[in-house]
Amino acid sequence: MRTASIDPTENALRSNDYHVLPATEKQIRFAQSLASRTKEELPSELAADRRRLSRWIEAHCRKPDQSPFSSYPSSKQVAFAERIARIKRRDVPRECFRDKTLMSKWIDSNR
């Protein structure tokens, strides 16, 4: 039976990468501050691989809360759409004001 090892060269061979970049100082500092906030231990071997440390950060980073307004378009997006509507002399559909994806599609189709 083979035990799981955390060998950066083995990881690089599996990913078809010929080199593994070490984590940056900024990345390590952020991971350490994140580990202290979440009271988790940061595995020391992660500093040898930038990608693995990045995945650890993503897994332990707090996700933004979903609010009822998170799907609404931003104020800049609305202002840009209204400026396009004035130039084109047409109205922005009402449903676009409730969905940022629809607003983005409307802007793209009316540029």
All heavy atoms as an XYZ file, in Angstrom:
913
protein
N       0.839     -1.181      0.000
C       0.000      0.000      0.000
C       0.883      1.242      0.000
O       1.812      1.354      0.770
C      -0.905     -0.039      1.228
C      -1.861      1.085      1.268
S      -3.011      0.772      2.614
C      -3.761      2.306      2.684
N       0.559      2.180     -0.819
C       1.340      3.401     -0.957
C       0.757      4.488     -0.082
O      -0.435      4.736     -0.096
C       1.320      3.830     -2.412
C       2.213      4.969     -2.685
C       2.267      5.208     -4.176
N       2.963      6.459     -4.363
C       2.713      7.313     -5.305
N       1.802      7.053     -6.191
N       3.379      8.418     -5.396
N       1.591      5.160      0.659
C       1.116      6.252      1.500
C       1.123      7.540      0.698
O       1.924      7.717     -0.210
C       2.003      6.417      2.754
O       3.331      6.692      2.320
C       1.958      5.162      3.603
N       0.230      8.406      1.060
C       0.151      9.700      0.380
C       1.301     10.575      0.831
O       1.571     10.705      2.018
C      -1.174     10.375      0.697
N       1.991     11.130     -0.118
C       3.092     12.022      0.218
C       2.806     13.401     -0.360
O       2.042     13.540     -1.304
C       4.410     11.494     -0.337
O       4.368     11.515     -1.741
N       3.458     14.363      0.194
C       3.288     15.732     -0.286
C       4.629     16.176     -0.851
O       5.329     17.005     -0.305
C       2.804     16.656      0.851
C       1.547     16.085      1.463
C       2.558     18.045      0.321
C       1.039     16.843      2.637
N       5.010     15.562     -1.939
C       6.264     15.862     -2.602
C       5.991     16.817     -3.753
O       5.242     16.482     -4.663
C       6.880     14.562     -3.119
C       8.214     14.784     -3.794
O       8.841     15.835     -3.543
O       8.634     13.910     -4.567
N       6.564     18.008     -3.724
C       6.273     18.979     -4.786
C       6.652     18.476     -6.173
O       6.000     18.783     -7.151
C       7.076     20.216     -4.417
C       7.684     19.972     -3.108
C       7.452     18.556     -2.722
N       7.714     17.676     -6.281
C       8.105     17.185     -7.602
C       7.102     16.169     -8.116
O       6.786     16.147     -9.290
C       9.509     16.555     -7.559
O       9.516     15.519     -6.576
C      10.551     17.592     -7.237
N       6.570     15.334     -7.220
C       5.550     14.370     -7.637
C       4.292     15.101     -8.089
O       3.691     14.751     -9.096
C       5.224     13.426     -6.487
C       4.188     12.383     -6.869
C       3.829     11.511     -5.704
O       4.712     11.133     -4.935
O       2.634     11.228     -5.566
N       3.912     16.131     -7.351
C       2.733     16.928     -7.709
C       2.935     17.587     -9.072
O       2.025     17.671     -9.872
C       2.481     17.971     -6.624
C       1.079     18.511     -6.679
O       0.205     17.929     -7.287
N       0.884     19.635     -6.029
N       4.127     18.053     -9.331
C       4.420     18.706    -10.603
C       4.345     17.725    -11.752
O       3.874     18.049    -12.838
C       5.803     19.348    -10.558
N       4.798     16.490    -11.537
C       4.734     15.501    -12.597
C       3.296     15.130    -12.933
O       2.959     14.911    -14.081
C       5.524     14.253    -12.188
C       7.038     14.440    -12.108
C       7.692     13.190    -11.567
C       7.617     14.804    -13.459
N       2.452     15.042    -11.918
C       1.064     14.700    -12.162
C       0.331     15.816    -12.885
O      -0.559     15.573    -13.663
C       0.347     14.388    -10.843
C       0.546     12.958    -10.421
C      -0.313     12.639     -9.257
N       0.319     13.237     -8.088
C      -0.326     13.724     -7.059
N      -1.615     13.683     -7.004
N       0.307     14.248     -6.049
N       0.693     17.055    -12.642
C      -0.019     18.165    -13.248
C       0.569     18.563    -14.597
O       0.159     19.533    -15.182
C      -0.018     19.370    -12.307
O       1.286     19.906    -12.241
N       1.567     17.807    -15.053
C       2.203     18.078    -16.327
C       2.970     19.396    -16.300
O       3.169     20.027    -17.315
C       1.182     18.064    -17.456
C       1.779     17.511    -18.722
O       2.914     17.060    -18.726
N       1.014     17.538    -19.790
N       3.347     19.815    -15.119
C       4.153     21.006    -14.926
C       5.585     20.558    -14.700
O       5.827     19.593    -13.990
C       3.678     21.764    -13.680
C       3.261     23.176    -13.986
O       3.449     23.605    -15.125
O       2.751     23.823    -13.072
N       6.534     21.250    -15.246
C       7.920     20.847    -15.063
C       8.597     21.596    -13.918
O       9.716     21.291    -13.569
C       8.695     21.049    -16.369
C       8.170     20.151    -17.440
C       7.402     20.641    -18.463
C       8.407     18.788    -17.383
C       6.899     19.805    -19.442
C       7.902     17.938    -18.356
C       7.160     18.458    -19.382
O       6.648     17.620    -20.333
N       7.916     22.522    -13.357
C       8.452     23.225    -12.206
C       7.304     23.644    -11.294
O       6.183     23.826    -11.736
C       9.262     24.438    -12.637
C       8.448     25.455    -13.372
N       8.093     25.306    -14.679
C       7.888     26.627    -12.966
C       7.358     26.348    -15.064
N       7.214     27.157    -14.049
N       7.623     23.765    -10.051
C       6.645     24.207     -9.063
C       7.154     25.521     -8.494
O       8.275     25.594     -7.998
C       6.477     23.160     -7.942
C       5.544     23.687     -6.870
C       5.954     21.865     -8.505
N       6.338     26.546     -8.576
C       6.747     27.844     -8.062
C       6.452     27.924     -6.569
O       5.372     27.529     -6.128
C       5.995     28.960     -8.785
C       6.290     29.096    -10.272
C       5.357     30.115    -10.892
C       7.728     29.484    -10.500
N       7.387     28.434     -5.800
C       7.113     28.601     -4.365
C       6.119     29.736     -4.150
O       5.967     30.621     -4.987
C       8.484     28.935     -3.779
C       9.263     29.499     -4.918
C       8.728     28.837     -6.161
N       5.454     29.684     -3.023
C       4.486     30.733     -2.679
C       5.206     32.049     -2.472
O       6.355     32.094     -2.028
C       3.719     30.336     -1.429
N       4.524     33.142     -2.783
C       5.108     34.458     -2.584
C       5.018     34.848     -1.103
O       4.215     34.291     -0.351
C       4.376     35.525     -3.423
O       3.025     35.606     -2.964
C       4.404     35.176     -4.897
N       5.830     35.803     -0.710
C       5.806     36.275      0.682
C       4.445     36.857      1.036
O       3.921     36.632      2.118
C       6.898     37.326      0.916
C       8.290     36.760      1.007
C       8.441     35.820      2.188
O       7.950     36.133      3.300
O       9.030     34.747      1.997
N       3.876     37.614      0.116
C       2.567     38.222      0.345
C       1.497     37.142      0.521
O       0.631     37.238      1.393
C       2.221     39.131     -0.830
C       0.990     39.956     -0.641
C       0.815     40.907     -1.804
C      -0.424     41.752     -1.626
N      -0.619     42.679     -2.730
N       1.574     36.098     -0.289
C       0.630     34.994     -0.205
C       0.770     34.263      1.134
O      -0.226     33.939      1.784
C       0.898     34.035     -1.371
C      -0.163     33.025     -1.640
C       0.188     32.161     -2.843
O       1.350     32.033     -3.216
N      -0.814     31.572     -3.447
N       1.994     34.050      1.561
C       2.240     33.367      2.842
C       1.742     34.215      4.007
O       1.087     33.708      4.925
C       3.738     33.033      2.998
C       4.144     31.970      1.971
C       4.045     32.548      4.413
C       5.629     31.731      1.880
N       2.004     35.526      3.969
C       1.525     36.407      5.049
C       0.003     36.410      5.129
O      -0.576     36.362      6.218
C       2.041     37.838      4.837
C       3.474     38.036      5.254
C       3.831     39.515      5.352
N       3.448     40.297      4.173
C       4.236     40.525      3.131
N       5.450     40.041      3.098
N       3.806     41.253      2.118
N      -0.663     36.444      3.959
C      -2.117     36.430      3.954
C      -2.645     35.112      4.503
O      -3.592     35.086      5.290
C      -2.660     36.663      2.537
C      -4.159     36.644      2.473
C      -4.895     37.667      3.041
C      -4.833     35.607      1.863
C      -6.286     37.654      2.996
C      -6.213     35.583      1.816
C      -6.940     36.610      2.385
N      -2.034     34.002      4.110
C      -2.460     32.688      4.598
C      -2.247     32.578      6.105
O      -3.092     32.020      6.820
C      -1.710     31.584      3.870
N      -1.146     33.130      6.617
C      -0.901     33.096      8.059
C      -1.928     33.929      8.809
O      -2.427     33.515      9.856
C       0.512     33.588      8.369
C       1.580     32.600      7.967
C       2.984     33.184      8.045
O       3.167     34.404      8.047
N       3.973     32.307      8.086
N      -2.267     35.092      8.284
C      -3.274     35.916      8.962
C      -4.644     35.249      8.895
O      -5.415     35.295      9.855
C      -3.332     37.317      8.362
O      -3.886     37.287      7.068
N      -4.937     34.597      7.789
C      -6.189     33.867      7.647
C      -6.241     32.688      8.617
O      -7.262     32.442      9.256
C      -6.330     33.382      6.206
C      -7.637     32.733      5.791
C      -8.786     33.724      5.954
C      -7.546     32.277      4.354
N      -5.126     31.996      8.757
C      -5.065     30.862      9.685
C      -5.241     31.316     11.125
O      -5.927     30.656     11.912
C      -3.737     30.125      9.526
N      -4.672     32.466     11.473
C      -4.830     32.951     12.857
C      -6.257     33.424     13.117
O      -6.782     33.238     14.219
C      -3.832     34.069     13.151
O      -4.130     35.213     12.386
N      -6.906     34.010     12.108
C      -8.295     34.446     12.285
C      -9.248     33.269     12.424
O     -10.186     33.319     13.208
C      -8.748     35.303     11.106
C      -8.442     36.757     11.281
C      -9.085     37.535     10.183
N      -8.377     37.195      8.942
C      -8.673     37.647      7.745
N      -9.686     38.450      7.592
N      -7.985     37.313      6.691
N      -9.017     32.220     11.626
C      -9.911     31.066     11.654
C      -9.482     30.033     12.683
O     -10.135     29.005     12.821
C      -9.985     30.397     10.268
O      -8.682     29.966      9.884
C     -10.567     31.330      9.236
N      -8.378     30.302     13.376
C      -7.836     29.395     14.398
C      -7.551     28.011     13.827
O      -7.795     26.994     14.454
C      -8.778     29.310     15.592
C      -9.141     30.666     16.164
C      -9.142     30.663     17.645
C      -9.545     31.954     18.279
N      -9.402     33.179     17.621
N      -7.029     27.984     12.609
C      -6.628     26.746     11.957
C      -5.122     26.763     11.790
O      -4.499     27.816     11.766
C      -7.294     26.624     10.585
C      -8.789     26.576     10.661
C      -9.370     25.648      9.633
O      -8.620     24.875      9.036
O     -10.577     25.716      9.449
N      -4.557     25.583     11.651
C      -3.120     25.500     11.471
C      -2.794     25.502      9.986
O      -3.421     24.790      9.198
C      -2.578     24.234     12.122
C      -1.074     24.221     12.134
C      -0.531     23.161     13.059
O      -1.198     22.833     14.044
O       0.572     22.683     12.772
N      -1.820     26.298      9.627
C      -1.376     26.378      8.241
C      -0.295     25.330      8.036
O       0.764     25.395      8.661
C      -0.829     27.776      7.947
C      -0.291     28.031      6.552
C      -1.411     27.926      5.523
C       0.351     29.398      6.480
N      -0.529     24.324      7.182
C       0.498     23.306      6.940
C       1.762     23.938      6.358
O       1.704     24.730      5.424
C      -0.159     22.365      5.932
C      -1.622     22.592      6.087
C      -1.767     24.026      6.488
N       2.897     23.607      6.930
C       4.158     24.246      6.533
C       4.579     23.865      5.119
O       5.265     24.637      4.445
C       5.265     23.878      7.515
O       5.439     22.472      7.532
N       4.182     22.693      4.624
C       4.604     22.268      3.286
C       3.920     23.056      2.176
O       4.327     22.997      1.030
C       4.365     20.764      3.087
C       2.923     20.344      3.077
C       2.375     19.989      4.450
O       3.102     20.095      5.440
O       1.199     19.630      4.512
N       2.891     23.826      2.495
C       2.191     24.602      1.474
C       3.036     25.749      0.927
O       2.794     26.230     -0.178
C       0.875     25.147      2.021
C      -0.220     24.124      2.282
C      -1.462     24.812      2.813
C      -0.549     23.347      1.043
N       4.016     26.185      1.686
C       4.858     27.295      1.234
C       5.709     26.907      0.027
O       6.208     27.773     -0.685
C       5.749     27.774      2.371
N       5.852     25.614     -0.218
C       6.672     25.163     -1.342
C       5.921     25.183     -2.669
O       6.539     25.067     -3.722
C       7.186     23.749     -1.066
N       4.608     25.319     -2.636
C       3.828     25.254     -3.876
C       2.782     26.361     -3.895
O       1.852     26.385     -3.096
C       3.156     23.884     -3.981
C       2.471     23.644     -5.315
O       2.417     24.577     -6.145
O       2.000     22.517     -5.523
N       2.940     27.280     -4.819
C       2.052     28.434     -4.928
C       0.602     28.030     -5.194
O      -0.317     28.587     -4.625
C       2.558     29.327     -6.058
C       1.807     30.629     -6.205
C       2.392     31.472     -7.297
N       3.753     31.857     -6.962
C       4.516     32.623     -7.719
N       4.060     33.079     -8.852
N       5.731     32.934     -7.349
N       0.390     27.048     -6.056
C      -0.970     26.626     -6.389
C      -1.673     25.970     -5.205
O      -2.850     26.212     -4.971
C      -0.952     25.660     -7.566
C      -0.630     26.329     -8.866
C      -0.753     25.351    -10.000
N      -0.329     25.977    -11.233
C       0.200     25.334    -12.241
N       0.358     24.031    -12.170
N       0.557     25.965    -13.318
N      -0.954     25.119     -4.489
C      -1.575     24.450     -3.343
C      -1.929     25.452     -2.254
O      -2.977     25.350     -1.626
C      -0.637     23.377     -2.782
C      -0.571     22.177     -3.710
C       0.179     21.014     -3.134
N      -0.449     20.570     -1.913
C       0.226     20.146     -0.847
N       1.542     20.124     -0.866
N      -0.396     19.751      0.225
N      -1.064     26.437     -2.030
C      -1.365     27.461     -1.031
C      -2.558     28.293     -1.480
O      -3.427     28.638     -0.674
C      -0.153     28.350     -0.773
C      -0.322     29.386      0.329
C      -0.720     28.725      1.650
C       0.930     30.197      0.512
N      -2.642     28.577     -2.761
C      -3.775     29.332     -3.280
C      -5.079     28.567     -3.077
O      -6.098     29.141     -2.679
C      -3.562     29.623     -4.762
O      -4.623     30.373     -5.268
N      -5.066     27.252     -3.315
C      -6.264     26.438     -3.080
C      -6.630     26.408     -1.602
O      -7.806     26.443     -1.248
C      -6.060     25.020     -3.617
C      -6.137     24.950     -5.123
C      -6.218     23.517     -5.604
N      -5.054     22.730     -5.209
C      -4.003     22.482     -5.981
N      -3.967     22.956     -7.197
N      -3.010     21.761     -5.543
N      -5.617     26.372     -0.707
C      -5.886     26.386      0.734
C      -6.540     27.703      1.129
O      -7.494     27.738      1.890
C      -4.591     26.174      1.519
C      -4.803     26.044      2.986
C      -5.015     24.901      3.682
C      -4.860     27.108      3.952
N      -5.192     25.177      5.012
C      -5.101     26.521      5.211
C      -4.726     28.486      3.872
C      -5.214     27.276      6.368
C      -4.841     29.224      5.031
C      -5.083     28.619      6.252
N      -6.035     28.803      0.585
C      -6.596     30.125      0.890
C      -8.047     30.190      0.425
O      -8.921     30.652      1.153
C      -5.752     31.243      0.239
C      -4.410     31.369      0.966
C      -6.491     32.566      0.250
C      -3.422     32.291      0.279
N      -8.324     29.726     -0.790
C      -9.699     29.755     -1.300
C     -10.633     28.917     -0.448
O     -11.778     29.293     -0.223
C      -9.730     29.256     -2.741
C      -9.169     30.246     -3.729
C      -9.129     29.697     -5.144
O      -9.674     28.603     -5.388
O      -8.534     30.360     -5.996
N     -10.142     27.778      0.039
C     -10.984     26.904      0.851
C     -11.264     27.490      2.229
O     -12.314     27.230      2.817
C     -10.321     25.534      1.004
N     -10.340     28.296      2.751
C     -10.492     28.823      4.103
C     -10.914     30.286      4.168
O     -11.131     30.827      5.241
C      -9.189     28.631      4.889
C      -8.907     27.191      5.167
N      -8.282     26.378      4.252
C      -9.204     26.418      6.227
C      -8.188     25.176      4.749
N      -8.735     25.152      5.945
N     -11.015     30.916      3.022
C     -11.422     32.316      2.988
C     -12.930     32.411      3.176
O     -13.689     31.595      2.663
C     -11.025     32.929      1.650
S     -10.759     34.685      1.727
N     -13.344     33.415      3.903
C     -14.773     33.595      4.151
C     -15.457     34.033      2.861
O     -15.017     34.943      2.180
C     -14.966     34.642      5.244
C     -16.384     34.772      5.703
C     -16.501     35.699      6.849
N     -15.667     36.890      6.646
C     -15.554     37.863      7.513
N     -16.208     37.809      8.636
N     -14.784     38.900      7.271
N     -16.536     33.392      2.543
C     -17.301     33.718      1.346
C     -18.210     34.912      1.641
O     -18.748     35.017      2.738
C     -18.167     32.522      0.916
C     -17.399     31.232      0.744
C     -16.472     31.298     -0.435
C     -15.783     29.982     -0.687
N     -14.471     29.843     -0.185
N     -18.388     35.798      0.675
C     -19.284     36.930      0.912
C     -20.724     36.448      1.085
O     -21.150     35.488      0.450
C     -19.143     37.788     -0.336
C     -18.555     36.910     -1.357
C     -17.809     35.821     -0.637
N     -21.431     37.109      1.966
C     -22.820     36.752      2.218
C     -23.682     37.074      1.007
O     -23.502     38.101      0.360
C     -23.365     37.510      3.435
C     -22.659     37.101      4.713
O     -22.173     35.957      4.777
O     -22.613     37.923      5.647
N     -24.616     36.196      0.729
C     -25.561     36.434     -0.353
C     -26.740     37.209      0.212
O     -27.403     36.762      1.133
C     -26.052     35.107     -0.943
C     -25.012     34.367     -1.726
C     -24.686     35.037     -3.055
O     -25.246     36.063     -3.415
N     -23.759     34.461     -3.772
N     -26.968     38.356     -0.323
C     -28.095     39.161      0.121
C     -29.137     39.184     -0.996
O     -28.850     38.810     -2.127
C     -27.644     40.586      0.441
O     -27.392     41.293     -0.744
N     -30.337     39.641     -0.692
C     -31.349     39.727     -1.748
C     -30.949     40.689     -2.867
O     -31.450     40.600     -3.975
C     -32.592     40.234     -1.033
C     -32.321     40.146      0.410
C     -30.853     40.000      0.601
N     -30.027     41.585     -2.579
C     -29.630     42.589     -3.561
C     -28.334     42.237     -4.291
O     -27.866     43.018     -5.105
C     -29.473     43.951     -2.884
C     -30.731     44.401     -2.208
C     -30.844     44.361     -0.831
C     -31.814     44.829     -2.949
C     -32.009     44.763     -0.202
C     -32.981     45.219     -2.337
C     -33.079     45.192     -0.959
N     -27.752     41.066     -4.020
C     -26.474     40.725     -4.643
C     -26.601     40.469     -6.145
O     -25.622     40.531     -6.860
C     -25.848     39.517     -3.957
O     -26.694     38.402     -4.059
N     -27.802     40.191     -6.616
C     -27.973     39.973     -8.056
C     -28.349     41.263     -8.792
O     -28.457     41.259    -10.014
C     -29.043     38.909     -8.308
O     -30.292     39.357     -7.861
N     -28.546     42.350     -8.071
C     -28.900     43.622     -8.701
C     -27.673     44.226     -9.387
O     -26.546     44.044     -8.939
C     -29.418     44.606     -7.659
C     -30.863     44.385     -7.255
C     -31.368     43.119     -7.053
C     -31.715     45.457     -7.060
C     -32.682     42.923     -6.675
C     -33.030     45.270     -6.674
C     -33.500     43.992     -6.493
O     -34.795     43.798     -6.122
N     -27.871     44.982    -10.466
C     -26.733     45.629    -11.123
C     -26.157     46.747    -10.254
O     -26.849     47.330     -9.423
C     -27.342     46.187    -12.412
C     -28.795     46.271    -12.163
C     -29.130     45.223    -11.165
N     -24.889     47.044    -10.474
C     -24.243     48.110     -9.710
C     -24.746     49.471    -10.194
O     -25.316     49.601    -11.281
C     -22.727     48.035     -9.873
O     -22.376     48.354    -11.205
N     -24.496     50.480     -9.397
C     -24.935     51.824     -9.785
C     -24.207     52.306    -11.034
O     -24.787     52.998    -11.882
C     -24.721     52.802     -8.635
O     -23.363     52.837     -8.276
N     -22.941     51.918    -11.189
C     -22.192     52.295    -12.383
C     -22.762     51.606    -13.623
O     -22.833     52.190    -14.697
C     -20.718     51.937    -12.226
C     -19.990     52.839    -11.262
C     -18.533     52.506    -11.217
C     -17.812     53.454    -10.283
N     -16.362     53.241    -10.306
N     -23.175     50.347    -13.447
C     -23.769     49.609    -14.562
C     -25.087     50.246    -14.991
O     -25.353     50.423    -16.180
C     -23.978     48.161    -14.131
C     -24.167     47.167    -15.227
C     -24.292     45.751    -14.708
O     -24.561     45.515    -13.543
N     -24.102     44.791    -15.596
N     -25.897     50.642    -14.024
C     -27.176     51.287    -14.318
C     -26.946     52.637    -15.010
O     -27.604     52.964    -15.997
C     -28.017     51.461    -13.033
C     -29.228     52.345    -13.280
C     -28.442     50.105    -12.488
N     -26.002     53.416    -14.501
C     -25.719     54.719    -15.098
C     -25.232     54.569    -16.540
O     -25.644     55.332    -17.427
C     -24.677     55.460    -14.261
N     -24.384     53.577    -16.785
C     -23.888     53.357    -18.137
C     -25.025     52.937    -19.064
O     -25.134     53.424    -20.200
C     -22.779     52.300    -18.113
C     -22.089     52.104    -19.426
C     -21.487     53.157    -20.093
C     -22.024     50.847    -19.993
C     -20.853     52.975    -21.304
C     -21.383     50.652    -21.203
C     -20.792     51.707    -21.865
N     -25.891     52.054    -18.579
C     -27.034     51.617    -19.396
C     -27.961     52.785    -19.698
O     -28.460     52.912    -20.827
C     -27.793     50.507    -18.671
N     -28.200     53.655    -18.727
C     -29.073     54.803    -18.956
C     -28.450     55.785    -19.945
O     -29.147     56.395    -20.747
C     -29.412     55.475    -17.630
C     -30.364     54.637    -16.792
C     -30.619     55.209    -15.417
O     -29.803     56.024    -14.928
O     -31.640     54.819    -14.826
N     -27.140     55.924    -19.902
C     -26.467     56.799    -20.864
C     -26.594     56.234    -22.279
O     -26.878     56.965    -23.226
C     -24.989     56.943    -20.484
C     -24.278     57.970    -21.299
C     -22.934     58.314    -20.762
N     -22.371     57.224    -19.959
C     -21.087     57.005    -19.796
N     -20.215     57.798    -20.339
N     -20.652     56.013    -19.061
N     -26.437     54.919    -22.412
C     -26.626     54.279    -23.721
C     -28.068     54.461    -24.192
O     -28.321     54.762    -25.362
C     -26.268     52.777    -23.646
C     -24.764     52.596    -23.442
C     -26.717     52.041    -24.901
C     -24.351     51.170    -23.161
N     -29.017     54.295    -23.276
C     -30.437     54.429    -23.625
C     -30.750     55.833    -24.115
O     -31.526     56.008    -25.060
C     -31.302     54.064    -22.426
N     -30.164     56.862    -23.470
C     -30.386     58.241    -23.920
C     -29.828     58.455    -25.318
O     -30.462     59.078    -26.169
C     -29.737     59.225    -22.947
C     -30.596     59.596    -21.780
C     -30.058     60.803    -21.037
N     -28.668     60.705    -20.659
C     -28.213     60.100    -19.546
N     -29.064     59.539    -18.715
N     -26.933     60.067    -19.268
N     -28.627     57.928    -25.569
C     -28.005     58.089    -26.883
C     -28.809     57.369    -27.961
O     -29.048     57.906    -29.042
C     -26.544     57.583    -26.854
C     -25.695     58.489    -25.973
C     -25.960     57.493    -28.251
C     -24.314     57.943    -25.662
N     -29.266     56.175    -27.644
C     -30.013     55.363    -28.611
C     -31.509     55.703    -28.656
O     -32.242     55.152    -29.473
C     -29.873     53.867    -28.273
C     -28.466     53.354    -28.296
C     -28.158     52.784    -29.631
C     -26.790     52.133    -29.595
N     -26.548     51.320    -30.727
N     -31.943     56.570    -27.748
C     -33.352     56.980    -27.642
C     -34.289     55.784    -27.474
O     -35.257     55.603    -28.200
C     -33.764     57.811    -28.847
C     -33.029     59.098    -28.896
C     -33.462     59.921    -30.040
N     -32.598     61.090    -30.114
C     -32.950     62.209    -30.669
N     -34.128     62.336    -31.219
N     -32.116     63.212    -30.703
N     -33.955     54.974    -26.487
C     -34.811     53.834    -26.136
C     -34.742     53.629    -24.630
O     -33.904     54.211    -23.956
C     -34.402     52.573    -26.877
C     -33.005     52.084    -26.579
C     -32.701     50.809    -27.285
N     -32.760     51.033    -28.711
C     -32.087     50.372    -29.614
N     -31.301     49.413    -29.247
N     -32.191     50.651    -30.880
N     -35.638     52.816    -24.104
C     -35.692     52.559    -22.667
C     -34.946     51.277    -22.315
O     -34.904     50.333    -23.104
C     -37.144     52.406    -22.196
C     -37.907     53.712    -22.288
O     -37.265     54.780    -22.133
O     -39.127     53.669    -22.523
N     -34.406     51.283    -21.115
C     -33.812     50.061    -20.573
C     -34.974     49.222    -20.030
O     -35.798     49.741    -19.273
C     -32.812     50.373    -19.433
C     -32.237     49.102    -18.854
C     -31.717     51.303    -19.916
N     -35.084     47.952    -20.404
C     -36.189     47.129    -19.894
C     -36.182     47.047    -18.368
O     -35.121     46.998    -17.740
C     -35.923     45.751    -20.513
C     -35.062     46.022    -21.702
C     -34.261     47.233    -21.359
N     -37.347     47.051    -17.768
C     -37.484     47.064    -16.302
C     -36.812     45.855    -15.653
O     -36.254     45.968    -14.574
C     -38.967     47.098    -15.895
C     -39.757     48.287    -16.399
C     -39.238     49.609    -15.982
N     -39.642     49.995    -14.648
C     -38.980     50.881    -13.926
N     -37.910     51.444    -14.403
N     -39.389     51.216    -12.742
N     -36.889     44.687    -16.301
C     -36.312     43.486    -15.689
C     -34.788     43.559    -15.579
O     -34.182     42.886    -14.755
C     -36.732     42.217    -16.434
C     -36.305     42.145    -17.874
C     -37.335     42.702    -18.830
O     -38.321     43.327    -18.396
O     -37.138     42.526    -20.043
N     -34.170     44.432    -16.377
C     -32.718     44.597    -16.307
C     -32.286     45.256    -14.996
O     -31.149     45.067    -14.558
C     -32.221     45.429    -17.483
S     -32.345     44.582    -19.058
N     -33.176     46.008    -14.369
C     -32.843     46.679    -13.118
C     -32.856     45.717    -11.926
O     -32.466     46.078    -10.824
C     -33.795     47.847    -12.853
C     -33.581     48.981    -13.811
C     -34.399     49.136    -14.911
C     -32.548     49.880    -13.621
C     -34.200     50.182    -15.811
C     -32.337     50.927    -14.499
C     -33.161     51.077    -15.600
N     -33.321     44.481    -12.149
C     -33.360     43.496    -11.073
C     -32.358     42.364    -11.257
O     -32.252     41.492    -10.410
C     -34.768     42.915    -10.958
C     -35.778     43.913    -10.414
C     -37.121     43.285    -10.187
N     -37.794     42.863    -11.409
C     -38.490     43.651    -12.217
N     -38.613     44.929    -11.933
N     -39.073     43.173    -13.297
N     -31.614     42.356    -12.359
C     -30.670     41.272    -12.629
C     -29.435     41.821    -13.340
O     -29.532     42.334    -14.462
C     -31.355     40.204    -13.494
C     -30.493     38.973    -13.692
O     -29.410     38.879    -13.090
O     -30.916     38.089    -14.461
N     -28.293     41.708    -12.703
C     -27.076     42.278    -13.284
C     -26.642     41.553    -14.551
O     -26.041     42.148    -15.434
C     -25.948     42.302    -12.260
C     -25.494     40.966    -11.749
C     -24.437     41.163    -10.692
C     -24.158     39.869     -9.956
N     -23.305     40.094     -8.811
N     -26.973     40.268    -14.685
C     -26.635     39.545    -15.902
C     -27.455     40.050    -17.084
O     -26.916     40.250    -18.182
C     -26.865     38.034    -15.711
O     -26.168     37.611    -14.532
C     -26.375     37.238    -16.889
N     -28.748     40.263    -16.855
C     -29.588     40.814    -17.921
C     -29.127     42.217    -18.309
O     -29.114     42.572    -19.494
C     -31.043     40.858    -17.483
C     -31.802     39.538    -17.472
C     -33.208     39.744    -16.912
C     -31.872     38.969    -18.869
N     -28.763     43.013    -17.305
C     -28.289     44.371    -17.580
C     -27.016     44.318    -18.422
O     -26.867     45.071    -19.388
C     -28.048     45.125    -16.282
C     -27.618     46.562    -16.479
S     -28.894     47.604    -17.206
C     -29.810     48.041    -15.747
N     -26.127     43.421    -18.080
C     -24.883     43.292    -18.828
C     -25.152     42.885    -20.271
O     -24.547     43.426    -21.204
C     -23.986     42.258    -18.149
O     -22.793     42.098    -18.860
N     -26.070     41.947    -20.464
C     -26.411     41.523    -21.833
C     -27.055     42.660    -22.616
O     -26.780     42.838    -23.803
C     -27.351     40.315    -21.779
C     -26.648     39.048    -21.365
C     -27.607     37.887    -21.308
C     -26.893     36.638    -20.840
N     -27.784     35.489    -20.728
N     -27.908     43.461    -21.942
C     -28.544     44.581    -22.621
C     -27.495     45.615    -23.044
O     -27.529     46.126    -24.159
C     -29.601     45.234    -21.721
C     -30.386     46.281    -22.446
C     -31.517     46.088    -23.165
C     -30.071     47.675    -22.552
N     -31.923     47.286    -23.707
C     -31.060     48.267    -23.356
C     -29.042     48.465    -22.055
C     -31.045     49.619    -23.649
C     -29.025     49.818    -22.354
C     -30.030     50.386    -23.153
N     -26.564     45.893    -22.149
C     -25.492     46.846    -22.463
C     -24.671     46.349    -23.646
O     -24.389     47.105    -24.580
C     -24.592     47.093    -21.226
C     -25.354     47.895    -20.167
C     -23.300     47.804    -21.615
C     -24.647     47.999    -18.843
N     -24.293     45.070    -23.615
C     -23.490     44.517    -24.713
C     -24.213     44.566    -26.051
O     -23.597     44.836    -27.090
C     -23.077     43.079    -24.405
C     -22.058     42.995    -23.281
O     -21.410     44.018    -22.980
O     -21.900     41.895    -22.701
N     -25.508     44.347    -26.024
C     -26.249     44.326    -27.296
C     -26.607     45.727    -27.789
O     -27.026     45.878    -28.930
C     -27.515     43.489    -27.148
O     -28.399     44.097    -26.243
N     -26.449     46.746    -26.958
C     -26.831     48.094    -27.364
C     -25.673     49.076    -27.421
O     -25.884     50.272    -27.523
C     -27.895     48.643    -26.398
C     -29.226     47.993    -26.626
O     -29.891     48.258    -27.610
N     -29.591     47.090    -25.732
N     -24.484     48.628    -27.396
C     -23.328     49.529    -27.468
C     -23.225     50.177    -28.811
O     -23.568     49.754    -29.823
C     -22.039     48.770    -27.204
C     -21.817     48.583    -25.750
C     -20.443     48.061    -25.516
N     -20.237     48.058    -24.074
C     -19.112     47.784    -23.510
N     -18.075     47.484    -24.213
N     -19.000     47.797    -22.213
